[in-house]
Amino acid sequence: MRRLGLIAAFLTLAIAAHAATVWALPRVVMNTTMTRLETTAGGPNRPLRAPPVDETSRRVVRPAPDLIYTACVIDSGDGPVTVTAAGWAVYTSVSLFSGNTDNVAVFNGPWPDDGAVTFEVGEGEMELPGDRGIVLIRRIAGTEAMQANALAAQENDDCRRVE
């Protein structure tokens, strides 16, 4: 009988540890990522325009050398945040991730060079499960000429709290 009690206690502890890990790990990873991005960008709701990927780039686990990245930590705790992804006439992806790594929304382009995708996060069009998340804008730029144009478009990416 004592052995059965020990097995039950071990299984209960193992299940609880597993559940805690599955719940906590995504939040810890995302919080670490948001803190690093926020520090590099100079605060929340500010775009971080990454330079072209090369052999030294490792901010993204396996960054693609044919993509140009813009990231923004969203903090809608003090009010809604407007996100703008500038137009790009080739493949573009705009993804919104919540603080626990859930993908909340995705917009895929292309959009005309003079167009843009703009959306509001918090109290409106789109809401995060919490106040914080990450927007990731990716543009394909497989040639040097495309890369120069994508970097120019990237300058018009923005995220800011709605005043």
C-alpha positions in Angstrom: 0.0 0.0 0.0 2.8 2.4 0.8 4.4 1.7 -2.5 1.2 2.6 -4.3 1.0 5.9 -2.4 4.6 6.7 -3.4 3.8 6.0 -7.1 0.7 8.2 -6.9 2.7 11.0 -5.3 5.4 10.7 -7.9 2.9 10.7 -10.8 1.1 13.7 -9.3 4.3 15.6 -8.9 5.5 14.7 -12.4 2.2 15.8 -14.0 2.2 19.1 -12.0 5.9 19.8 -13.0 5.1 19.0 -16.7 2.0 21.2 -16.7 3.9 24.1 -15.0 6.7 23.8 -17.6 4.4 23.7 -20.6 2.5 26.8 -19.2 5.6 28.7 -18.1 8.3 28.1 -20.7 6.6 30.0 -23.6 6.0 32.9 -21.3 9.6 33.0 -20.1 11.0 32.7 -23.6 8.7 35.5 -24.9 9.3 37.8 -21.9 13.1 37.4 -22.5 12.7 38.1 -26.2 10.5 41.1 -25.6 12.9 42.5 -23.0 15.8 42.2 -25.4 13.9 43.7 -28.3 12.6 46.6 -26.1 16.1 47.4 -24.8 17.6 47.4 -28.3 14.7 49.5 -29.8 14.8 52.0 -26.9 11.4 51.1 -25.4 8.0 49.6 -26.2 6.0 50.6 -29.2 9.1 51.6 -31.2 10.1 49.7 -34.3 13.4 47.8 -34.4 14.6 47.8 -38.0 17.1 45.0 -38.3 19.9 45.3 -40.8 20.2 42.6 -43.6 21.0 39.1 -42.3 24.5 37.9 -42.6 26.6 35.1 -41.0 26.8 37.0 -37.6 23.0 37.5 -37.3 21.5 35.5 -34.5 18.8 37.6 -32.9 16.3 35.3 -34.6 17.0 31.6 -34.1 17.6 30.9 -37.8 17.2 34.2 -39.7 16.7 33.9 -43.4 19.2 35.9 -45.5 16.6 36.7 -48.1 14.3 38.5 -45.6 14.4 42.0 -44.1 12.9 42.1 -40.6 11.3 44.8 -38.5 10.1 43.9 -35.0 8.2 45.9 -32.4 7.3 45.1 -28.8 3.7 46.1 -28.3 2.5 47.4 -24.9 -1.1 48.4 -25.1 -1.4 48.8 -21.3 -1.6 52.6 -21.6 -3.9 52.5 -24.6 -4.1 51.2 -28.1 -1.0 50.9 -30.4 -1.1 51.5 -34.1 1.1 49.3 -36.3 2.0 50.2 -39.9 3.8 48.0 -42.3 4.9 50.0 -45.3 4.0 48.8 -48.8 6.1 46.2 -50.6 5.2 44.9 -54.0 6.7 41.4 -53.2 5.9 38.9 -50.5 5.4 40.5 -47.0 4.2 38.9 -43.8 3.1 40.8 -40.7 2.5 38.6 -37.6 1.2 39.6 -34.2 2.3 37.3 -31.3 0.9 37.5 -27.7 3.1 37.3 -24.6 2.7 33.5 -24.5 3.8 33.0 -28.1 0.3 32.5 -29.5 0.0 33.9 -33.1 -2.9 36.3 -32.8 -3.0 37.7 -36.4 -1.2 37.4 -39.7 -1.4 39.6 -42.8 0.3 38.5 -45.9 1.0 40.7 -48.9 2.2 41.9 -51.4 0.9 45.4 -51.1 1.6 48.2 -53.6 4.7 50.2 -52.9 2.5 53.2 -52.1 0.1 51.2 -49.9 0.5 49.9 -46.3 -1.2 47.7 -43.8 -2.2 49.6 -40.7 -4.0 48.0 -37.7 -4.6 48.9 -34.1 -3.8 46.6 -31.2 -5.8 46.9 -28.0 -9.3 48.3 -27.4 -10.5 48.0 -30.9 -9.7 46.0 -34.0 -7.4 43.5 -32.4 -6.7 42.6 -28.8 -3.9 40.6 -27.1 -4.7 38.2 -24.3 -2.5 40.5 -22.2 -1.0 44.0 -22.7 2.2 42.9 -24.3 3.2 41.1 -27.5 5.5 41.3 -30.6 4.8 42.4 -34.2 7.2 40.9 -36.7 7.3 42.3 -40.3 9.1 40.3 -42.9 9.8 41.2 -46.5 11.4 39.0 -49.1 14.5 40.5 -50.7 16.5 37.9 -52.5 18.7 40.2 -54.5 20.9 43.1 -53.6 18.6 45.5 -55.5 15.5 44.1 -53.7 17.4 44.4 -50.4 18.1 48.1 -50.9 14.4 48.7 -51.8 13.2 46.6 -48.8 15.4 48.6 -46.5 13.9 51.8 -47.9 10.4 50.5 -47.3 11.4 49.3 -43.8 12.1 53.0 -42.9 8.3 53.6 -43.1 7.4 50.7 -40.7 6.0 52.1 -37.5 4.4 51.2 -34.2 3.3 53.8 -31.7 0.8 54.3 -29.0 -2.4 56.1 -30.2 -2.5 59.6 -28.7 
